[in-house]
Amino acid sequence: MPLLPRGVARYNLLLALALGLFVSLLLLSRYESHTSAALQQVVAVAAAKARVVNRPGGLLGRPSGEADAERREREWELRRALQFAGTGARVDRFLDKARRGKPFVVSAVGGSVSKGRGLVPPDGVYSSEGAEALATLYSPENLHVIVFDWLNKTFPHAENRFINGAQGGVGSGYFGWCFKEHIPEDSDLILVELGINDLQQLNVIPKYEHLVRSLLELESQPAIINIETFTTLFPNLISSSSLHQDVVAYYDVPSLSIRDLLLPRILADPDKQLPRWFRTGGDVALGDSKVREWGGVPVDLMHISALGHSLAAGLIISYLNEQLASITSTKIGRASVGIRSAVDVPPTFLTQSFNLDELPERRAPICRSMNSPRLHRPISGTDDAPLVDGMHEPELVRGLVLADESDGWTRWAWGEKNYLVSSRPGALAVFHFVTPEPEASEVRPVAAKYADPHHLAYRPTGRVRRDDRRVMQSRIMRRQDTNLAPAGAEGVEDSVGEDVAGAIEVATPVAEAAVTRPAKLGPPVNVEADTTADQAGVAPVEVDGKGGSVSIGYQRSANYGLGSVWCWVDEARDAGRRIDGYWPMKERNMGIVDEIVDGLAPGPHRLQCELLEDTLDPLGRREFRLFAVMHD
């Protein structure tokens, strides 16, 4: 493929940026005509980064004349929002697919913010209790819907799909096991928003890693973009975002946050800014543990407003625009490098010790959730089991199935959330499940590019020496000649300029190293999940990673009068553990996932949970709410 002239490449870059400016401005002007600098940066920073010059006939016309200081401030704001950029390899791969005219699937995983709490339902949707909460999954004001609409208009195809798998009041502990219950496995881009749902505890790290790694190891090899919101409700402004960041960096997942962009304005004028960026009106009223009064207005400080959704979406779109510009610009082989590297997932977990001789077994997570729309066989873990001769296919069911020996538990729903509940001490819930045989460890070739003796050294001066440029050009041409460039990437230009921002590694791998590694596996650390409000952290305990495990998803709250259960597997009652529904954290009512036991042998098992007489609730109430059982 011949290299494009510098002027044509620059035109393509500016065209992509212009599209981003127009779309982002259109989104943001929907809500306010006099947007603040926090919003204006979404549409202005691209022009600043493109270094548009004042010349007649330029694609964007003459500069707006705004002060350099203001432009630098806007660029600074966008950089503040981008917590981790990484290589963008997976995103480049997704965008390359989209711009080649292929249909794509976008999915979202998140909590009540992603569900669109308080947003306007789509036209024609009846706004009843429960129905509205489900309808706002696809509200035109929802940040994920806005992002998909932009992608669908930028890369139109009749088969493009968007699925919002958000579930209110649960975090990565739930989605790490149950994401397949809510989003399709052929997703190409997955937007993750769990910044206010995960607790500020160290056991969040392996749970979040479980989710991210499981998503990356889907056969569709999706791109992930992490978007973090925030709240001012908690005792400090640190959120679980800080626990997410090491994981996203380890797995090269881009991450954006609205906190550091908005917080300076909120601190300067909270009475004006908090009602602007967080939810007001409707059912927002004082007395709710999430609501505080600011500027004479009750404000739900857990859920961002429609304007906040627009800002979060604008940041994602701005990031996607920059990635799109980068794979159509004169940067050296960006798209080819990104797509080639997109399949590389580290062979070890971040939360396990470094020991390649004893990798954990590969076990696919299995989830049965009261809030899943999917149908399954009644006994968990038998969906793929062959039928014995003469046996008929059992009737498929949704949610959890109580075994016949259960007693004292009933189904109950609060709005759109579904549970099995009991308040009678001694009530027994029994669930049959099958622990599968561990799958064979996956052997995946990993590019051994660092074994190449001719690889290019990183040069902090930002320039590439002349002899290095010749090596780059030679390898680019060799990659093209050997058909290593992505199929259909005729619009991708590879060229070498005089000022390259660092020496980009474009060496074709000279060898492949076979690495035996697990896939789609639960976290190989066992962290005791004592989820009290003022816990400082939990020290991880190493396990050998052998055998299956089983966990439960249940409600925790200081407000609902919740009791406690004792859960165990098979006949090993003494090896079970106590699970408490009550906690003293009044601001949060959360669905929590805790492990009951691990080291289970393959085959059938029984999980049993008995409601206890003893309770932590100050008023002596004992109701327990169970919504999921997970195992591997």
Buried (B, 14 or more C-beta within 10 A) or exposed (E): BEBBEEEEBBBBBBBBBBBBBEBBBEBBBBBEEEBBEBBBBBBBBBBBBBEBEEEEEEBBEEEEEEEEEBBEBBBEBBBBBBBBBBBBBBBBBBBBBBBBEBBBBBBBBBBBBBBBBBBBBBEEBEEEEEBBBBBBBBBBBBBBBBBBBBBBEBBEEEEBBBBBBBBBBBBBBBBBBBBBBBBBEEBBBBBBBBBBBBBBBBBBBBBBBBBBBBBBBBEBBBBBBBBBBBBBBBEEEEBBBEBBBBBBBBBBBBBBBBBBBBBEBBEEEBBBBBBBBBBBEEEBEEEEBBBBEBBEBBBBBBBBBBBBBBBBBBBBBBBBBBBBBBBBBBBBBBBBBBBBBBBBBBBBBBBBEEEEEEBBBBBBBBBBBBBBEBEBBBBBBBEEEEEEEEEEEEEEEBBBBBBEEBBBBEEBEEEBBBBBBBBEBEBBBBBBBBBBEBBEBBEBEBBEBEEBEEBBEEEEEEBBEEEBBEBBBEBBEEBBEEEBBBEEBEBBBBBBBEEBEEBBBBBBBEEEEEBEBBBBBBBBBBBEBEBEBEBEEBEBEEBEBEBBBBBBBBBBBBEBBBBBBBBBBEEEEEEBBEBBBBBEBEBBBBBBBBBBBBBBEEEEBBBBBBBBEEBBBEEEBBBBBBBBBBBB
